[in-house]
Amino acid sequence: IQAAKSFNNDVNILNLFVEFRSDKVAKQVVNRAKSVLACDSSFFSPTSQHQRIKGPELFERLMRVLVETMLEPREGACLTVTEAYRIFCQLSEQRSLGQIKRSMFKEIMRDLVKDVHGLGLRRDVPDSQNKQQEAWRGLKLVDVEVLAA
């Protein structure tokens, strides 16, 4: 506006006051700035050292902690998806992260357990009532007392 004042009256400054101050133009400018200043997707990845206060990668980081530190391979042990999800929800609640859908949890957890422990998710593990359930055979939770606290 200061620059427009320095021009003669033959310059049309209506756009400076009306068009360029509209919500539509302001949103376009903000979106353009976001795209110019956006960082690579790996910057906030679950394995990155950079962390947001709230972000979707925080759930995967917590699952990674669960898989790497709280689960251990053990002959004859069985960890069900339901039990793993319950434990994850307790950990998530302790850290005030909120909840994620069980289907999302299962998908990410399946890949993490496969990468870290080399175990695939089975769908033929019988429970106490002899019903089929999804579980990892040969995997056990290390410390239940820590989670209860």
N, C-alpha and C positions, 0 to 999 in steps of 0.2 A: 504494500500500500504506500509505503514511503517512497519507493521508486516511482510509482504511478503519479504521485503528487508532483514529482519533479518534471514530468512531461507536460507538454502543452495541452490545451483543451482538445486537440484533434485526436487524442488517444482515447479509445473506448475502455473505460475501467469498470464497466458494469459486470463483466465476468469475474473480476476480483472480489466483488461484494456479493454476488448472487450465485453464479454457476460454480465457482471453485470452492465455495463454502458449503455446498450441499452435502447431505449425508452420503449420497452415492459416490461422489468424488472423494470424500474423506475416507470411505471404506476402501476404495480402490488404491489410494495412496498407502493406507495402513497395510493392506494385503501385499502390495508390491514391496514395501519395506520388510515385511515378515519373510518374504521369499528371498530377498537379497541377503538378509541377515541370518537366514536359517542355517543351522549346522547339519553336518552329515548325520545320517540315522545311527551310525555306530557311536556317535558322541555320547548318547545316553543309553547305549545298549546295556543289557543285564551284566555283561562282563567288563564294562568300562569302569574307570575310576570316578567318572563324573556322575553325579546323582542329583535328581530333582527332588523337591519336597514331596510332591505328589505326581506320580506318573505311572503309566501302565507297566513299565519295566520293574517296578518295585516288587510286584507279585512274583515275577520270575526270579528276582534276586533272592527273595525269601524262600522260594521253592529250592533254589540252588543250595542255600544254607541247610535246609531240611535234608536234601538228598546227600550232600557231601559230609555233613557232620553228625546227623542224627540217625542215619540208616547205615546198617552194616550187613554184609553178607553172612548168613548163618545157615548151615545145613538143616533142612527140615522146617525152617521158619516160613511164615506166610504173612505178607502185609497186604491187606485188602485196600481197594481204592477208597472205600467208605471210611476206613480207619485213617488212612493218609489224609483224606480231605478234612476229617474232623480235627486232626492234629494241626493241619495247615490253618484252619479257621481259628484255632486257639492262638497260634503264633501271630496270625494277622491281627487278631483282636488285641493282643498284648502290645502290638506296635501301632495300633490305631490306623490300620490301612484300609479297613473295610472288608468287603467280601467280593469274591468273584464267582462266577457260575461254576458249577461242578464240572460241566462239560469242558470249559476252558482249562480248568485245573487238570483234568484227566489228560487232556491233549499235551499240555506242556510237561506235566510230570512224567508221562510215558516216555517222552523224548529224553528228558534229563536222566531218568533211571537207566535208560538204554545206553546213553553216553557214558555215564559215570560208573555204573555197576555191570553193564553188559547184560542186563536182564530184560526180557520182553514182558509185556502185560499179557497175562493169560485170562481166558474167560471160562475156564473149566475147573476152577478150584472149588471143591464142595465146602459149604459152611457146616455149622453144627446141626442144621436141619436137613443136610444133604442136598441143598439147593446150589445151583451153579452161581458163581460170583466172579467178579474181576479182581485179580490179585497178582502180586509178584511173588513167585516161589523162590525161597532162598534169601529173603530179605527181611530184616527185623529192625524194629525201632530200638535205639540204644537206650535212651533215658526217658522214661515216662514221667518220673517224679519232677523233672525240670519243667515239663510242659504243664503239669498240674498247678504249679506255683504261680 
